[in-house]
Amino acid sequence: MVRKACTLEGRDGEKEVIDVQDQLLRRLKSEETFVVVVVQTGQQLKGIVREFDRETVLLESDGQQHYIQRTAVVTYTPAQKKF
């Protein structure tokens, strides 16, 4: 899996590398945003991101927890409301 990152330069000229996927997952987790996760098989998993690390995402849906390999994820789509 190719990790997407961008480099930002601050006012002091110091550069910072930001992992775009980590930034999105942090926001989804902190705001408890409902999300649709599509994996490589085409299956759609819906729920709230509870935890994530470098390799996995823990998605909670209807009281069940699903560990998803990040390399299997095709898209994360934030939803406007609960499913």
N, CA, C and O atoms as CSV, one atom per row, in Angstrom:
chain,resi,resn,atom,element,x,y,z
A,1,MET,N,N,0.830,-1.170,0.000
A,1,MET,CA,C,0.000,0.000,0.000
A,1,MET,C,C,0.877,1.238,0.000
A,1,MET,O,O,1.858,1.313,0.741
A,2,VAL,N,N,0.532,2.185,-0.813
A,2,VAL,CA,C,1.263,3.439,-0.859
A,2,VAL,C,C,0.657,4.386,0.156
A,2,VAL,O,O,-0.541,4.665,0.114
A,3,ARG,N,N,1.471,4.877,1.060
A,3,ARG,CA,C,0.995,5.824,2.072
A,3,ARG,C,C,1.099,7.223,1.491
A,3,ARG,O,O,2.154,7.625,0.999
A,4,LYS,N,N,0.009,7.955,1.549
A,4,LYS,CA,C,-0.014,9.320,1.042
A,4,LYS,C,C,0.379,10.271,2.161
A,4,LYS,O,O,-0.148,10.190,3.271
A,5,ALA,N,N,1.277,11.144,1.871
A,5,ALA,CA,C,1.693,12.137,2.852
A,5,ALA,C,C,1.948,13.448,2.133
A,5,ALA,O,O,2.237,13.470,0.936
A,6,CYS,N,N,1.842,14.515,2.860
A,6,CYS,CA,C,2.168,15.810,2.287
A,6,CYS,C,C,3.129,16.504,3.241
A,6,CYS,O,O,3.148,16.229,4.441
A,7,THR,N,N,3.918,17.399,2.688
A,7,THR,CA,C,4.877,18.148,3.479
A,7,THR,C,C,4.423,19.590,3.554
A,7,THR,O,O,4.171,20.227,2.532
A,8,LEU,N,N,4.321,20.097,4.763
A,8,LEU,CA,C,3.928,21.483,4.981
A,8,LEU,C,C,5.102,22.241,5.567
A,8,LEU,O,O,5.861,21.706,6.375
A,9,GLU,N,N,5.244,23.479,5.156
A,9,GLU,CA,C,6.307,24.308,5.700
A,9,GLU,C,C,5.692,25.374,6.585
A,9,GLU,O,O,4.836,26.141,6.146
A,10,GLY,N,N,6.128,25.418,7.820
A,10,GLY,CA,C,5.607,26.391,8.772
A,10,GLY,C,C,6.221,27.764,8.572
A,10,GLY,O,O,7.101,27.946,7.731
A,11,ARG,N,N,5.755,28.717,9.342
A,11,ARG,CA,C,6.249,30.098,9.254
A,11,ARG,C,C,7.737,30.198,9.559
A,11,ARG,O,O,8.444,31.056,9.029
A,12,ASP,N,N,8.191,29.306,10.420
A,12,ASP,CA,C,9.604,29.338,10.791
A,12,ASP,C,C,10.486,28.575,9.806
A,12,ASP,O,O,11.691,28.441,10.017
A,13,GLY,N,N,9.878,28.075,8.725
A,13,GLY,CA,C,10.629,27.346,7.711
A,13,GLY,C,C,10.796,25.872,8.014
A,13,GLY,O,O,11.351,25.131,7.203
A,14,GLU,N,N,10.318,25.435,9.178
A,14,GLU,CA,C,10.425,24.028,9.547
A,14,GLU,C,C,9.388,23.218,8.777
A,14,GLU,O,O,8.227,23.613,8.672
A,15,LYS,N,N,9.821,22.084,8.243
A,15,LYS,CA,C,8.918,21.243,7.457
A,15,LYS,C,C,8.339,20.134,8.317
A,15,LYS,O,O,9.006,19.595,9.200
A,16,GLU,N,N,7.085,19.804,8.040
A,16,GLU,CA,C,6.389,18.761,8.785
A,16,GLU,C,C,5.704,17.840,7.781
A,16,GLU,O,O,5.014,18.309,6.875
A,17,VAL,N,N,5.893,16.532,7.938
A,17,VAL,CA,C,5.245,15.555,7.066
A,17,VAL,C,C,3.973,15.080,7.746
A,17,VAL,O,O,3.993,14.673,8.908
A,18,ILE,N,N,2.867,15.134,7.015
A,18,ILE,CA,C,1.572,14.730,7.560
A,18,ILE,C,C,1.028,13.575,6.729
A,18,ILE,O,O,0.935,13.675,5.506
A,19,ASP,N,N,0.671,12.490,7.388
A,19,ASP,CA,C,0.044,11.350,6.725
A,19,ASP,C,C,-1.441,11.676,6.582
A,19,ASP,O,O,-2.151,11.816,7.578
A,20,VAL,N,N,-1.902,11.796,5.350
A,20,VAL,CA,C,-3.268,12.226,5.076
A,20,VAL,C,C,-4.295,11.244,5.646
A,20,VAL,O,O,-5.305,11.664,6.211
A,21,GLN,N,N,-4.042,9.946,5.502
A,21,GLN,CA,C,-4.982,8.952,6.009
A,21,GLN,C,C,-5.068,9.005,7.537
A,21,GLN,O,O,-6.160,8.914,8.100
A,22,ASP,N,N,-3.932,9.152,8.204
A,22,ASP,CA,C,-3.941,9.271,9.664
A,22,ASP,C,C,-4.705,10.512,10.103
A,22,ASP,O,O,-5.453,10.474,11.080
A,23,GLN,N,N,-4.521,11.597,9.391
A,23,GLN,CA,C,-5.220,12.841,9.721
A,23,GLN,C,C,-6.734,12.642,9.610
A,23,GLN,O,O,-7.481,13.074,10.488
A,24,LEU,N,N,-7.188,11.993,8.540
A,24,LEU,CA,C,-8.613,11.718,8.359
A,24,LEU,C,C,-9.129,10.808,9.472
A,24,LEU,O,O,-10.173,11.084,10.063
A,25,LEU,N,N,-8.413,9.737,9.759
A,25,LEU,CA,C,-8.848,8.799,10.793
A,25,LEU,C,C,-8.903,9.457,12.169
A,25,LEU,O,O,-9.807,9.173,12.955
A,26,ARG,N,N,-7.942,10.336,12.467
A,26,ARG,CA,C,-7.975,11.071,13.739
A,26,ARG,C,C,-9.239,11.918,13.846
A,26,ARG,O,O,-9.885,11.951,14.894
A,27,ARG,N,N,-9.590,12.602,12.759
A,27,ARG,CA,C,-10.788,13.444,12.771
A,27,ARG,C,C,-12.047,12.601,12.903
A,27,ARG,O,O,-12.933,12.930,13.693
A,28,LEU,N,N,-12.137,11.510,12.135
A,28,LEU,CA,C,-13.311,10.637,12.215
A,28,LEU,C,C,-13.480,10.083,13.626
A,28,LEU,O,O,-14.596,10.009,14.140
A,29,LYS,N,N,-12.370,9.695,14.247
A,29,LYS,CA,C,-12.417,9.142,15.604
A,29,LYS,C,C,-12.820,10.204,16.625
A,29,LYS,O,O,-13.714,9.972,17.439
A,30,SER,N,N,-12.176,11.347,16.589
A,30,SER,CA,C,-12.442,12.376,17.604
A,30,SER,C,C,-13.855,12.942,17.506
A,30,SER,O,O,-14.456,13.296,18.521
A,31,GLU,N,N,-14.389,13.029,16.286
A,31,GLU,CA,C,-15.743,13.564,16.098
A,31,GLU,C,C,-16.812,12.473,16.126
A,31,GLU,O,O,-18.003,12.758,16.000
A,32,GLU,N,N,-16.373,11.209,16.293
A,32,GLU,CA,C,-17.279,10.056,16.278
A,32,GLU,C,C,-18.215,10.108,15.070
A,32,GLU,O,O,-19.425,9.918,15.192
A,33,THR,N,N,-17.630,10.366,13.915
A,33,THR,CA,C,-18.365,10.470,12.661
A,33,THR,C,C,-18.695,9.082,12.129
A,33,THR,O,O,-17.834,8.203,12.102
A,34,PHE,N,N,-19.931,8.886,11.711
A,34,PHE,CA,C,-20.301,7.628,11.065
A,34,PHE,C,C,-19.632,7.584,9.698
A,34,PHE,O,O,-19.573,8.586,8.986
A,35,VAL,N,N,-19.131,6.406,9.346
A,35,VAL,CA,C,-18.343,6.281,8.131
A,35,VAL,C,C,-18.689,4.983,7.410
A,35,VAL,O,O,-19.035,3.981,8.036
A,36,VAL,N,N,-18.590,5.017,6.087
A,36,VAL,CA,C,-18.708,3.815,5.267
A,36,VAL,C,C,-17.294,3.477,4.802
A,36,VAL,O,O,-16.630,4.291,4.161
A,37,VAL,N,N,-16.844,2.269,5.130
A,37,VAL,CA,C,-15.523,1.807,4.717
A,37,VAL,C,C,-15.727,0.741,3.646
A,37,VAL,O,O,-16.371,-0.279,3.891
A,38,VAL,N,N,-15.182,0.978,2.470
A,38,VAL,CA,C,-15.264,0.004,1.384
A,38,VAL,C,C,-13.913,-0.694,1.297
A,38,VAL,O,O,-12.868,-0.047,1.225
A,39,VAL,N,N,-13.950,-2.031,1.305
A,39,VAL,CA,C,-12.718,-2.816,1.218
A,39,VAL,C,C,-12.562,-3.381,-0.189
A,39,VAL,O,O,-13.472,-3.275,-1.010
A,40,GLN,N,N,-11.413,-3.977,-0.463
A,40,GLN,CA,C,-11.074,-4.439,-1.809
A,40,GLN,C,C,-12.067,-5.434,-2.391
A,40,GLN,O,O,-12.202,-5.517,-3.612
A,41,THR,N,N,-12.758,-6.183,-1.558
A,41,THR,CA,C,-13.744,-7.149,-2.056
A,41,THR,C,C,-15.030,-6.464,-2.501
A,41,THR,O,O,-15.895,-7.092,-3.111
A,42,GLY,N,N,-15.155,-5.162,-2.190
A,42,GLY,CA,C,-16.371,-4.421,-2.506
A,42,GLY,C,C,-17.335,-4.345,-1.336
A,42,GLY,O,O,-18.324,-3.614,-1.393
A,43,GLN,N,N,-17.058,-5.086,-0.285
A,43,GLN,CA,C,-17.919,-5.072,0.900
A,43,GLN,C,C,-17.877,-3.696,1.552
A,43,GLN,O,O,-16.823,-3.066,1.644
A,44,GLN,N,N,-19.046,-3.241,2.004
A,44,GLN,CA,C,-19.146,-1.969,2.710
A,44,GLN,C,C,-19.381,-2.229,4.191
A,44,GLN,O,O,-20.312,-2.941,4.567
A,45,LEU,N,N,-18.540,-1.654,5.016
A,45,LEU,CA,C,-18.692,-1.744,6.461
A,45,LEU,C,C,-19.052,-0.355,6.960
A,45,LEU,O,O,-18.439,0.633,6.554
A,46,LYS,N,N,-20.046,-0.277,7.842
A,46,LYS,CA,C,-20.526,1.020,8.321
A,46,LYS,C,C,-20.390,1.081,9.831
A,46,LYS,O,O,-20.674,0.107,10.527
A,47,GLY,N,N,-19.957,2.220,10.332
A,47,GLY,CA,C,-19.841,2.368,11.773
A,47,GLY,C,C,-19.024,3.576,12.161
A,47,GLY,O,O,-18.918,4.546,11.410
A,48,ILE,N,N,-18.442,3.504,13.358
A,48,ILE,CA,C,-17.638,4.589,13.916
A,48,ILE,C,C,-16.220,4.081,14.142
A,48,ILE,O,O,-16.027,2.984,14.667
A,49,VAL,N,N,-15.238,4.866,13.751
A,49,VAL,CA,C,-13.838,4.521,13.995
A,49,VAL,C,C,-13.565,4.705,15.484
A,49,VAL,O,O,-13.671,5.813,16.010
A,50,ARG,N,N,-13.213,3.616,16.158
A,50,ARG,CA,C,-12.925,3.673,17.596
A,50,ARG,C,C,-11.427,3.766,17.865
A,50,ARG,O,O,-11.005,4.480,18.775
A,51,GLU,N,N,-10.631,3.060,17.092
A,51,GLU,CA,C,-9.173,3.070,17.244
A,51,GLU,C,C,-8.552,2.794,15.884
A,51,GLU,O,O,-9.210,2.284,14.977
A,52,PHE,N,N,-7.284,3.136,15.757
A,52,PHE,CA,C,-6.528,2.766,14.570
A,52,PHE,C,C,-5.049,2.814,14.912
A,52,PHE,O,O,-4.618,3.515,15.827
A,53,ASP,N,N,-4.294,2.055,14.154
A,53,ASP,CA,C,-2.846,2.118,14.268
A,53,ASP,C,C,-2.283,2.058,12.857
A,53,ASP,O,O,-3.004,2.259,11.880
A,54,ARG,N,N,-1.022,1.786,12.762
A,54,ARG,CA,C,-0.364,1.798,11.451
A,54,ARG,C,C,-0.934,0.744,10.490
A,54,ARG,O,O,-0.905,0.934,9.274
A,55,GLU,N,N,-1.450,-0.361,11.033
A,55,GLU,CA,C,-1.883,-1.471,10.188
A,55,GLU,C,C,-3.378,-1.750,10.195
A,55,GLU,O,O,-3.891,-2.322,9.234
A,56,THR,N,N,-4.097,-1.365,11.250
A,56,THR,CA,C,-5.509,-1.732,11.361
A,56,THR,C,C,-6.386,-0.556,11.769
A,56,THR,O,O,-5.920,0.451,12.302
A,57,VAL,N,N,-7.684,-0.730,11.494
A,57,VAL,CA,C,-8.710,0.214,11.935
A,57,VAL,C,C,-9.759,-0.600,12.681
A,57,VAL,O,O,-10.194,-1.647,12.201
A,58,LEU,N,N,-10.164,-0.121,13.853
A,58,LEU,CA,C,-11.228,-0.761,14.616
A,58,LEU,C,C,-12.503,0.027,14.364
A,58,LEU,O,O,-12.609,1.189,14.755
A,59,LEU,N,N,-13.466,-0.605,13.714
A,59,LEU,CA,C,-14.744,0.014,13.386
A,59,LEU,C,C,-15.813,-0.635,14.247
A,59,LEU,O,O,-15.899,-1.861,14.310
A,60,GLU,N,N,-16.635,0.179,14.914
A,60,GLU,CA,C,-17.716,-0.348,15.748
A,60,GLU,C,C,-19.049,-0.081,15.074
A,60,GLU,O,O,-19.327,1.033,14.630
A,61,SER,N,N,-19.877,-1.132,15.006
A,61,SER,CA,C,-21.178,-1.029,14.363
A,61,SER,C,C,-22.164,-1.937,15.080
A,61,SER,O,O,-21.921,-3.135,15.226
A,62,ASP,N,N,-23.277,-1.365,15.527
A,62,ASP,CA,C,-24.324,-2.133,16.208
A,62,ASP,C,C,-23.775,-2.998,17.340
A,62,ASP,O,O,-24.180,-4.149,17.503
A,63,GLY,N,N,-22.856,-2.440,18.118
A,63,GLY,CA,C,-22.297,-3.157,19.256
A,63,GLY,C,C,-21.235,-4.177,18.901
A,63,GLY,O,O,-20.680,-4.820,19.792
A,64,GLN,N,N,-20.940,-4.341,17.623
A,64,GLN,CA,C,-19.899,-5.279,17.197
A,64,GLN,C,C,-18.665,-4.503,16.759
A,64,GLN,O,O,-18.762,-3.390,16.242
A,65,GLN,N,N,-17.505,-5.112,16.976
A,65,GLN,CA,C,-16.257,-4.489,16.566
A,65,GLN,C,C,-15.663,-5.256,15.400
A,65,GLN,O,O,-15.664,-6.486,15.380
A,66,HIS,N,N,-15.157,-4.511,14.434
A,66,HIS,CA,C,-14.543,-5.093,13.242
A,66,HIS,C,C,-13.135,-4.527,13.098
A,66,HIS,O,O,-12.952,-3.313,13.003
A,67,TYR,N,N,-12.132,-5.424,13.082
A,67,TYR,CA,C,-10.766,-4.997,12.796
A,67,TYR,C,C,-10.550,-5.119,11.301
A,67,TYR,O,O,-10.778,-6.180,10.719
A,68,ILE,N,N,-10.116,-4.046,10.683
A,68,ILE,CA,C,-9.929,-4.002,9.234
A,68,ILE,C,C,-8.461,-3.703,8.951
A,68,ILE,O,O,-7.899,-2.756,9.501
A,69,GLN,N,N,-7.845,-4.503,8.100
A,69,GLN,CA,C,-6.479,-4.221,7.671
A,69,GLN,C,C,-6.501,-2.968,6.801
A,69,GLN,O,O,-7.283,-2.891,5.854
A,70,ARG,N,N,-5.664,-1.997,7.106
A,70,ARG,CA,C,-5.651,-0.752,6.338
A,70,ARG,C,C,-5.270,-0.979,4.884
A,70,ARG,O,O,-5.682,-0.213,4.013
A,71,THR,N,N,-4.491,-2.021,4.608
A,71,THR,CA,C,-4.116,-2.304,3.222
A,71,THR,C,C,-5.301,-2.796,2.405
A,71,THR,O,O,-5.253,-2.769,1.175
A,72,ALA,N,N,-6.372,-3.249,3.070
A,72,ALA,CA,C,-7.565,-3.744,2.378
A,72,ALA,C,C,-8.575,-2.636,2.087
A,72,ALA,O,O,-9.526,-2.853,1.336
A,73,VAL,N,N,-8.381,-1.452,2.672
A,73,VAL,CA,C,-9.358,-0.369,2.523
A,73,VAL,C,C,-9.185,0.335,1.182
A,73,VAL,O,O,-8.080,0.706,0.786
A,74,VAL,N,N,-10.322,0.506,0.492
A,74,VAL,CA,C,-10.340,1.259,-0.760
A,74,VAL,C,C,-10.733,2.704,-0.477
A,74,VAL,O,O,-10.072,3.631,-0.946
A,75,THR,N,N,-11.816,2.903,0.295
A,75,THR,CA,C,-12.263,4.265,0.617
A,75,THR,C,C,-12.844,4.353,2.022
A,75,THR,O,O,-13.350,3.378,2.577
A,76,TYR,N,N,-12.751,5.558,2.574
A,76,TYR,CA,C,-13.456,5.950,3.793
A,76,TYR,C,C,-14.388,7.078,3.364
A,76,TYR,O,O,-13.932,8.077,2.808
A,77,THR,N,N,-15.688,6.931,3.614
A,77,THR,CA,C,-16.635,7.978,3.255
A,77,THR,C,C,-17.415,8.397,4.495
A,77,THR,O,O,-18.227,7.626,5.006
A,78,PRO,N,N,-17.175,9.617,4.984
A,78,PRO,CA,C,-17.952,10.102,6.127
A,78,PRO,C,C,-19.426,10.205,5.750
A,78,PRO,O,O,-19.764,10.607,4.636
A,79,ALA,N,N,-20.294,9.842,6.679
A,79,ALA,CA,C,-21.738,9.883,6.431
A,79,ALA,C,C,-22.351,11.039,7.207
A,79,ALA,O,O,-21.815,11.459,8.233
A,80,GLN,N,N,-23.464,11.548,6.719
A,80,GLN,CA,C,-24.144,12.668,7.359
A,80,GLN,C,C,-24.907,12.245,8.606
A,80,GLN,O,O,-25.086,13.045,9.525
A,81,LYS,N,N,-25.358,10.996,8.648
A,81,LYS,CA,C,-26.171,10.547,9.775
A,81,LYS,C,C,-25.892,9.088,10.084
A,81,LYS,O,O,-25.212,8.392,9.329
A,82,LYS,N,N,-26.432,8.639,11.212
A,82,LYS,CA,C,-26.288,7.242,11.618
A,82,LYS,C,C,-27.101,6.359,10.686
A,82,LYS,O,O,-28.148,6.766,10.183
A,83,PHE,N,N,-26.615,5.161,10.463
A,83,PHE,CA,C,-27.271,4.212,9.555
A,83,PHE,C,C,-28.401,3.513,10.254
A,83,PHE,O,O,-29.075,2.675,9.653
